[in-house]
Amino acid sequence: MQAAPVRATAIPSFAGALRAIESLILSGGQQTARRNAWNSVLEDRRRAKDRVEAQRVLESAASGS
């Protein structure tokens, strides 16, 4: 008995689904503005994380540990 062939179909990611909905609702300029704003948020979070890590290193060096 031979097994049936398996067909792999990609399940869209949640982010991909949101982008598709966004493209239906927003104009191109609004999409770009929203993406730029979100990228700014992510960059701010990365910088905040880097600041916290730098502070920990400085405090560790100052205490001699």
Number of C-alpha atoms within 10 A of each C-alpha: 3 4 5 6 6 6 6 6 6 6 8 9 9 9 9 11 12 12 13 11 11 15 13 10 11 12 10 11 9 13 15 12 11 13 12 12 12 12 12 12 12 12 12 12 12 11 12 12 12 12 12 11 12 12 12 12 13 12 12 11 10 9 8 7 7
